[in-house]
């Protein structure tokens, strides 16, 4: 089980999340998508994605 979030700008979201202490992996580029992953509290996997 996990959470998938589609945002307008994954890089900007990642920057904000990192500044608030989140540990992210990425970006991974797949087709026209930029993807980051992180683990939320309780280790829930979260995928953050934007399309170019």
Backbone as numpy.savetxt, mean C-alpha at the origin, in Angstrom:
# Nx Ny Nz CAx CAy CAz Cx Cy Cz
-7.10 -14.03 4.54 -7.95 -12.86 4.54 -7.05 -11.62 4.54
-7.47 -10.58 3.86 -6.72 -9.35 3.81 -7.61 -8.21 3.34
-7.03 -7.04 3.29 -7.75 -5.84 2.88 -7.04 -5.26 1.66
-7.80 -4.93 0.63 -7.27 -4.34 -0.60 -7.85 -2.94 -0.73
-6.98 -1.93 -0.85 -7.43 -0.54 -0.90 -6.96 0.09 -2.21
-7.87 0.65 -2.97 -7.55 1.36 -4.20 -7.54 2.86 -3.90
-6.41 3.52 -4.16 -6.26 4.95 -3.89 -5.88 5.66 -5.18
-6.00 6.99 -5.18 -5.63 7.77 -6.36 -4.12 7.76 -6.60
-3.32 7.79 -5.52 -1.86 7.87 -5.64 -1.23 7.00 -4.55
-0.82 5.80 -4.92 -0.24 4.86 -3.95 1.06 5.40 -3.37
1.86 6.10 -4.17 3.13 6.65 -3.66 2.88 7.68 -2.58
1.92 8.54 -2.80 1.60 9.57 -1.81 1.03 8.94 -0.54
0.19 7.94 -0.70 -0.36 7.23 0.45 0.77 6.56 1.24
1.69 5.92 0.54 2.81 5.25 1.20 3.67 6.25 1.97
3.91 7.39 1.39 4.69 8.44 2.04 4.02 8.86 3.35
2.71 9.07 3.30 1.96 9.47 4.49 1.99 8.35 5.54
1.77 7.11 5.10 1.75 5.98 6.02 3.11 5.80 6.70
4.20 5.92 5.93 5.55 5.79 6.50 5.82 6.89 7.52
5.35 8.10 7.24 5.57 9.20 8.17 4.80 9.00 9.48
3.81 8.10 9.45 3.04 7.77 10.65 3.47 6.43 11.26
4.63 5.92 10.83 5.19 4.74 11.45 4.89 3.41 10.80
4.16 3.39 9.70 3.85 2.12 9.03 5.09 1.60 8.31
5.24 0.28 8.28 6.31 -0.36 7.54 5.71 -0.98 6.29
6.08 -0.43 5.14 5.53 -0.88 3.87 6.59 -1.58 3.04
6.13 -2.44 2.16 6.99 -3.08 1.17 6.51 -2.60 -0.20
7.46 -2.27 -1.06 7.10 -1.83 -2.41 7.75 -0.51 -2.73
7.44 0.05 -3.84 6.33 -0.32 -4.72 6.69 -1.48 -5.65
5.67 -2.23 -5.95 5.74 -3.24 -6.99 4.94 -2.69 -8.15
5.44 -2.88 -9.35 4.73 -2.39 -10.54 4.23 -3.60 -11.30
2.93 -3.64 -11.53 2.30 -4.74 -12.26 1.33 -4.13 -13.25
1.61 -4.33 -14.53 0.83 -3.73 -15.60 0.80 -2.22 -15.38
-0.35 -1.61 -15.18 -0.42 -0.17 -14.98 -0.66 0.19 -13.51
-0.30 -0.73 -12.59 -0.59 -0.52 -11.17 0.69 -0.35 -10.36
0.63 0.49 -9.33 1.70 0.62 -8.33 1.12 0.06 -7.04
1.83 -0.89 -6.45 1.28 -1.64 -5.32 2.26 -1.63 -4.15
1.74 -1.36 -2.97 2.48 -1.45 -1.71 1.75 -2.44 -0.82
2.48 -3.08 0.07 1.84 -3.95 1.06 2.31 -3.55 2.45
1.47 -3.80 3.42 1.81 -3.56 4.82 0.98 -4.50 5.67
1.31 -4.57 6.95 0.52 -5.37 7.88 -0.10 -4.43 8.91
-1.40 -4.45 8.97 -2.15 -3.65 9.93 -2.10 -4.34 11.29
-2.63 -3.70 12.32 -2.69 -4.34 13.64 -3.31 -5.73 13.52
-2.86 -6.62 14.36 -3.29 -8.03 14.34 -2.76 -8.74 13.11
-1.75 -8.13 12.43 -1.07 -8.73 11.28 -1.95 -8.92 10.05
-3.05 -8.19 9.95 -3.91 -8.26 8.78 -3.13 -7.72 7.57
-2.96 -8.50 6.51 -2.27 -7.98 5.33 -3.13 -6.96 4.60
-2.50 -5.86 4.20 -3.20 -4.78 3.49 -2.42 -4.49 2.21
-3.13 -4.40 1.11 -2.54 -4.03 -0.18 -3.09 -2.67 -0.58
-2.18 -1.74 -0.92 -2.55 -0.40 -1.35 -2.18 -0.31 -2.83
-3.11 0.11 -3.67 -2.89 0.10 -5.10 -3.43 1.37 -5.76
-2.69 1.82 -6.79 -3.20 2.89 -7.65 -2.90 2.51 -9.09
-3.69 3.03 -9.98 -3.49 2.78 -11.41 -2.95 4.03 -12.06
-1.99 3.85 -12.93 -1.37 4.98 -13.62 -2.23 5.46 -14.76
